Amino acid sequence: MGYRPQTPNWSNAPQFFPQVPLQQNQYSQMAVRNETAIAQIKLITLSQKDRAEAIQSLSHQREQIPNIGVLLWESPASVAALLEEIISVVPHIAAISNSPVTTQTTISSNHAARVCYALTLFQSIAVASDEVRTQFLKADIPSYLTPFLHTLNQSRECEHFKLASLGIIGTIAMSNSQEAFDYLISKDFVPLCLRILKFSSEIHKIFASYIIQRILSTQRGIDEICKDAEKIKSVLDVLYNEVKILVVNYNPRIVRNIIFAYQYLFQSKVAVSILSQYQFDELDTLAKSQKCEESFLKLIYQLVNHQFA
């Protein structure tokens, strides 16, 4: 399959609608791009025959059309058309849900690429503006991503669907909106991300660990997870297992997210009480034989010595 969704830069949220004066030629270029985008959006909604090409073109041009998310959201039937693309592959995924993880799907490469392009456009909608994001969440659009996030199938198509879906959820988590965090918590995206952190590939773990630590950075996230002993233990078990993996297979991006997650949990008396029941001695032995960053070694020291303050 020729398409691989881009990994968002988590260090800086994308900036839209820059407040800078536009030269006449810049304004003209933007107007032309908008007109072209509107024409392609019409093709998405009005012509099943031309939809695939229009979705691909819009996906490739999204960086050059700053308000593409708004245009898509406000264009009648465009969101329904994109959802239709996504839903079209769900039966294929369901058909192999009880098969070995290496089972190949019956999705053609062209069909899979079309779905990935649609997911990319949904990510543009998710970051379009605060108002659009609010409507996007109220419409419960991210729930349509659940089959992609839940599957353990390791086919190339499912791996791409999962990565693109995590990009959308990660973008929502990046927003610093309490409304966004409340939505992610209420729709059980934490258990989904824990599942990904436990079973999926390294690139997916980067996204999942980021989403988890962003949710834990909020008081609502900590309160929700720590109100139930089973919930907090499931989080701590997955984090602990991931730390053991990272000691051997070090990944600085995952490590950074895991450190943040633990730091937020250290602020909860409930979490600290349960953490004190764990024995982390094997981490000390593993860490001595590996070259890890100082911040990660500090975390291991805290865990081994039960210094959670």
Contacts in CASP RR format, 6 or more apart in sequence:
PFRMAT RR
TARGET T0000
AUTHOR 0000-0000-0000
METHOD contacts of the structure
MODEL  1
MGYRPQTPNWSNAPQFFPQVPLQQNQYSQMAVRNETAIAQIKLITLSQKD
RAEAIQSLSHQREQIPNIGVLLWESPASVAALLEEIISVVPHIAAISNSP
VTTQTTISSNHAARVCYALTLFQSIAVASDEVRTQFLKADIPSYLTPFLH
TLNQSRECEHFKLASLGIIGTIAMSNSQEAFDYLISKDFVPLCLRILKFS
SEIHKIFASYIIQRILSTQRGIDEICKDAEKIKSVLDVLYNEVKILVVNY
NPRIVRNIIFAYQYLFQSKVAVSILSQYQFDELDTLAKSQKCEESFLKLI
YQLVNHQFA
1 109 0 8 1.000
1 112 0 8 1.000
1 113 0 8 1.000
1 116 0 8 1.000
1 156 0 8 1.000
1 157 0 8 1.000
1 160 0 8 1.000
2 109 0 8 1.000
2 113 0 8 1.000
3 112 0 8 1.000
3 113 0 8 1.000
3 116 0 8 1.000
3 117 0 8 1.000
3 160 0 8 1.000
4 160 0 8 1.000
4 163 0 8 1.000
5 116 0 8 1.000
5 119 0 8 1.000
5 120 0 8 1.000
5 160 0 8 1.000
5 163 0 8 1.000
5 164 0 8 1.000
5 167 0 8 1.000
6 120 0 8 1.000
7 163 0 8 1.000
7 167 0 8 1.000
7 203 0 8 1.000
7 206 0 8 1.000
7 207 0 8 1.000
8 14 0 8 1.000
8 123 0 8 1.000
8 167 0 8 1.000
8 170 0 8 1.000
8 171 0 8 1.000
8 174 0 8 1.000
10 174 0 8 1.000
10 210 0 8 1.000
13 127 0 8 1.000
13 174 0 8 1.000
13 175 0 8 1.000
14 127 0 8 1.000
16 66 0 8 1.000
16 67 0 8 1.000
16 127 0 8 1.000
16 128 0 8 1.000
16 129 0 8 1.000
17 66 0 8 1.000
17 67 0 8 1.000
17 129 0 8 1.000
18 66 0 8 1.000
22 30 0 8 1.000
30 66 0 8 1.000
33 61 0 8 1.000
33 64 0 8 1.000
33 65 0 8 1.000
34 65 0 8 1.000
34 67 0 8 1.000
34 71 0 8 1.000
36 61 0 8 1.000
37 58 0 8 1.000
37 61 0 8 1.000
37 65 0 8 1.000
37 68 0 8 1.000
37 71 0 8 1.000
38 71 0 8 1.000
38 75 0 8 1.000
40 54 0 8 1.000
40 57 0 8 1.000
40 58 0 8 1.000
41 54 0 8 1.000
41 58 0 8 1.000
41 71 0 8 1.000
41 72 0 8 1.000
41 75 0 8 1.000
41 78 0 8 1.000
42 75 0 8 1.000
43 50 0 8 1.000
43 51 0 8 1.000
43 53 0 8 1.000
43 54 0 8 1.000
44 51 0 8 1.000
44 54 0 8 1.000
44 55 0 8 1.000
44 58 0 8 1.000
44 78 0 8 1.000
44 81 0 8 1.000
44 82 0 8 1.000
45 75 0 8 1.000
45 76 0 8 1.000
45 77 0 8 1.000
45 78 0 8 1.000
45 80 0 8 1.000
45 81 0 8 1.000
47 54 0 8 1.000
51 81 0 8 1.000
51 85 0 8 1.000
51 114 0 8 1.000
52 110 0 8 1.000
52 114 0 8 1.000
55 82 0 8 1.000
55 85 0 8 1.000
55 114 0 8 1.000
55 117 0 8 1.000
55 118 0 8 1.000
55 121 0 8 1.000
56 113 0 8 1.000
56 114 0 8 1.000
56 117 0 8 1.000
58 65 0 8 1.000
58 68 0 8 1.000
58 72 0 8 1.000
58 117 0 8 1.000
58 121 0 8 1.000
59 117 0 8 1.000
59 120 0 8 1.000
59 121 0 8 1.000
61 68 0 8 1.000
62 68 0 8 1.000
62 120 0 8 1.000
62 121 0 8 1.000
62 124 0 8 1.000
65 71 0 8 1.000
67 128 0 8 1.000
68 121 0 8 1.000
68 124 0 8 1.000
68 128 0 8 1.000
69 121 0 8 1.000
69 124 0 8 1.000
69 125 0 8 1.000
69 127 0 8 1.000
69 128 0 8 1.000
69 132 0 8 1.000
70 128 0 8 1.000
70 129 0 8 1.000
70 132 0 8 1.000
72 78 0 8 1.000
72 79 0 8 1.000
72 82 0 8 1.000
72 121 0 8 1.000
72 124 0 8 1.000
72 125 0 8 1.000
72 128 0 8 1.000
73 79 0 8 1.000
73 125 0 8 1.000
73 128 0 8 1.000
73 132 0 8 1.000
73 135 0 8 1.000
73 136 0 8 1.000
79 125 0 8 1.000
79 139 0 8 1.000
79 141 0 8 1.000
82 118 0 8 1.000
82 121 0 8 1.000
82 122 0 8 1.000
83 141 0 8 1.000
83 144 0 8 1.000
85 114 0 8 1.000
85 115 0 8 1.000
85 118 0 8 1.000
86 115 0 8 1.000
86 118 0 8 1.000
86 119 0 8 1.000
86 122 0 8 1.000
86 144 0 8 1.000
86 145 0 8 1.000
87 144 0 8 1.000
88 111 0 8 1.000
88 115 0 8 1.000
89 105 0 8 1.000
89 107 0 8 1.000
89 111 0 8 1.000
89 112 0 8 1.000
89 115 0 8 1.000
89 157 0 8 1.000
89 161 0 8 1.000
90 147 0 8 1.000
92 105 0 8 1.000
92 106 0 8 1.000
92 107 0 8 1.000
93 105 0 8 1.000
93 147 0 8 1.000
93 148 0 8 1.000
93 151 0 8 1.000
93 153 0 8 1.000
93 158 0 8 1.000
93 161 0 8 1.000
94 147 0 8 1.000
95 106 0 8 1.000
96 103 0 8 1.000
96 105 0 8 1.000
96 153 0 8 1.000
96 155 0 8 1.000
97 151 0 8 1.000
97 153 0 8 1.000
99 153 0 8 1.000
101 152 0 8 1.000
101 153 0 8 1.000
101 154 0 8 1.000
102 154 0 8 1.000
102 155 0 8 1.000
103 153 0 8 1.000
103 155 0 8 1.000
104 155 0 8 1.000
105 112 0 8 1.000
105 153 0 8 1.000
105 155 0 8 1.000
105 157 0 8 1.000
105 158 0 8 1.000
107 115 0 8 1.000
107 157 0 8 1.000
109 157 0 8 1.000
112 156 0 8 1.000
112 157 0 8 1.000
112 160 0 8 1.000
112 161 0 8 1.000
115 161 0 8 1.000
116 160 0 8 1.000
116 161 0 8 1.000
116 164 0 8 1.000
119 145 0 8 1.000
119 161 0 8 1.000
119 164 0 8 1.000
119 165 0 8 1.000
119 168 0 8 1.000
120 164 0 8 1.000
122 141 0 8 1.000
122 168 0 8 1.000
123 164 0 8 1.000
123 167 0 8 1.000
123 168 0 8 1.000
123 171 0 8 1.000
125 132 0 8 1.000
125 136 0 8 1.000
125 141 0 8 1.000
126 133 0 8 1.000
126 136 0 8 1.000
126 168 0 8 1.000
126 171 0 8 1.000
126 172 0 8 1.000
127 133 0 8 1.000
127 171 0 8 1.000
127 175 0 8 1.000
130 175 0 8 1.000
130 177 0 8 1.000
133 172 0 8 1.000
133 175 0 8 1.000
133 177 0 8 1.000
133 180 0 8 1.000
134 179 0 8 1.000
136 142 0 8 1.000
137 172 0 8 1.000
137 179 0 8 1.000
137 180 0 8 1.000
137 183 0 8 1.000
140 187 0 8 1.000
142 168 0 8 1.000
142 169 0 8 1.000
142 172 0 8 1.000
142 183 0 8 1.000
142 187 0 8 1.000
142 189 0 8 1.000
143 187 0 8 1.000
145 165 0 8 1.000
145 168 0 8 1.000
145 169 0 8 1.000
146 192 0 8 1.000
148 158 0 8 1.000
148 161 0 8 1.000
148 162 0 8 1.000
148 164 0 8 1.000
148 165 0 8 1.000
149 162 0 8 1.000
149 165 0 8 1.000
149 166 0 8 1.000
149 169 0 8 1.000
149 189 0 8 1.000
149 192 0 8 1.000
149 193 0 8 1.000
149 195 0 8 1.000
149 196 0 8 1.000
150 192 0 8 1.000
150 195 0 8 1.000
151 158 0 8 1.000
151 161 0 8 1.000
151 162 0 8 1.000
152 199 0 8 1.000
152 200 0 8 1.000
154 201 0 8 1.000
159 201 0 8 1.000
159 204 0 8 1.000
162 196 0 8 1.000
162 200 0 8 1.000
162 204 0 8 1.000
163 203 0 8 1.000
163 204 0 8 1.000
163 207 0 8 1.000
166 196 0 8 1.000
166 204 0 8 1.000
166 207 0 8 1.000
166 208 0 8 1.000
166 211 0 8 1.000
167 207 0 8 1.000
169 184 0 8 1.000
169 189 0 8 1.000
169 193 0 8 1.000
169 207 0 8 1.000
169 211 0 8 1.000
170 207 0 8 1.000
170 210 0 8 1.000
170 211 0 8 1.000
170 214 0 8 1.000
172 180 0 8 1.000
172 183 0 8 1.000
172 184 0 8 1.000
173 180 0 8 1.000
173 181 0 8 1.000
173 184 0 8 1.000
173 210 0 8 1.000
173 211 0 8 1.000
173 214 0 8 1.000
173 215 0 8 1.000
174 214 0 8 1.000
178 218 0 8 1.000
178 220 0 8 1.000
181 214 0 8 1.000
181 215 0 8 1.000
181 218 0 8 1.000
181 220 0 8 1.000
181 221 0 8 1.000
182 220 0 8 1.000
184 190 0 8 1.000
184 211 0 8 1.000
184 215 0 8 1.000
185 215 0 8 1.000
185 220 0 8 1.000
185 221 0 8 1.000
185 224 0 8 1.000
189 211 0 8 1.000
189 215 0 8 1.000
190 212 0 8 1.000
190 215 0 8 1.000
190 224 0 8 1.000
190 225 0 8 1.000
190 235 0 8 1.000
191 234 0 8 1.000
193 208 0 8 1.000
193 209 0 8 1.000
193 211 0 8 1.000
193 212 0 8 1.000
194 208 0 8 1.000
194 212 0 8 1.000
194 234 0 8 1.000
194 235 0 8 1.000
194 238 0 8 1.000
196 204 0 8 1.000
196 205 0 8 1.000
196 207 0 8 1.000
196 208 0 8 1.000
197 205 0 8 1.000
197 208 0 8 1.000
197 209 0 8 1.000
197 212 0 8 1.000
197 238 0 8 1.000
197 242 0 8 1.000
198 238 0 8 1.000
198 241 0 8 1.000
198 242 0 8 1.000
200 208 0 8 1.000
202 249 0 8 1.000
202 251 0 8 1.000
202 254 0 8 1.000
205 242 0 8 1.000
205 251 0 8 1.000
205 254 0 8 1.000
206 251 0 8 1.000
206 253 0 8 1.000
206 254 0 8 1.000
206 257 0 8 1.000
209 242 0 8 1.000
209 254 0 8 1.000
209 257 0 8 1.000
209 258 0 8 1.000
209 261 0 8 1.000
210 257 0 8 1.000
212 235 0 8 1.000
212 257 0 8 1.000
212 261 0 8 1.000
213 257 0 8 1.000
213 258 0 8 1.000
213 260 0 8 1.000
213 261 0 8 1.000
213 264 0 8 1.000
215 221 0 8 1.000
216 222 0 8 1.000
216 225 0 8 1.000
216 260 0 8 1.000
216 261 0 8 1.000
216 264 0 8 1.000
216 265 0 8 1.000
217 260 0 8 1.000
217 264 0 8 1.000
222 264 0 8 1.000
222 265 0 8 1.000
222 267 0 8 1.000
222 268 0 8 1.000
222 271 0 8 1.000
224 231 0 8 1.000
225 231 0 8 1.000
225 232 0 8 1.000
225 235 0 8 1.000
225 271 0 8 1.000
226 232 0 8 1.000
226 268 0 8 1.000
226 270 0 8 1.000
226 271 0 8 1.000
229 274 0 8 1.000
232 270 0 8 1.000
232 271 0 8 1.000
232 274 0 8 1.000
233 274 0 8 1.000
235 265 0 8 1.000
236 265 0 8 1.000
236 271 0 8 1.000
236 274 0 8 1.000
236 275 0 8 1.000
236 278 0 8 1.000
239 258 0 8 1.000
239 261 0 8 1.000
239 262 0 8 1.000
240 278 0 8 1.000
240 280 0 8 1.000
242 254 0 8 1.000
242 258 0 8 1.000
243 258 0 8 1.000
243 283 0 8 1.000
243 299 0 8 1.000
243 300 0 8 1.000
243 303 0 8 1.000
244 282 0 8 1.000
244 283 0 8 1.000
244 286 0 8 1.000
246 254 0 8 1.000
246 255 0 8 1.000
246 258 0 8 1.000
246 292 0 8 1.000
246 296 0 8 1.000
247 283 0 8 1.000
247 286 0 8 1.000
247 287 0 8 1.000
247 290 0 8 1.000
247 292 0 8 1.000
247 300 0 8 1.000
248 286 0 8 1.000
248 290 0 8 1.000
250 290 0 8 1.000
250 291 0 8 1.000
250 292 0 8 1.000
250 296 0 8 1.000
252 293 0 8 1.000
255 292 0 8 1.000
255 293 0 8 1.000
255 295 0 8 1.000
255 296 0 8 1.000
256 295 0 8 1.000
258 299 0 8 1.000
259 295 0 8 1.000
259 296 0 8 1.000
259 299 0 8 1.000
262 299 0 8 1.000
262 302 0 8 1.000
262 303 0 8 1.000
265 271 0 8 1.000
265 272 0 8 1.000
265 275 0 8 1.000
266 272 0 8 1.000
266 275 0 8 1.000
266 302 0 8 1.000
266 308 0 8 1.000
266 309 0 8 1.000
272 308 0 8 1.000
275 303 0 8 1.000
275 306 0 8 1.000
275 308 0 8 1.000
276 306 0 8 1.000
276 308 0 8 1.000
278 303 0 8 1.000
280 300 0 8 1.000
280 303 0 8 1.000
280 304 0 8 1.000
281 304 0 8 1.000
283 300 0 8 1.000
283 303 0 8 1.000
283 304 0 8 1.000
284 300 0 8 1.000
284 301 0 8 1.000
284 304 0 8 1.000
287 297 0 8 1.000
287 300 0 8 1.000
292 300 0 8 1.000
301 307 0 8 1.000
302 308 0 8 1.000
END
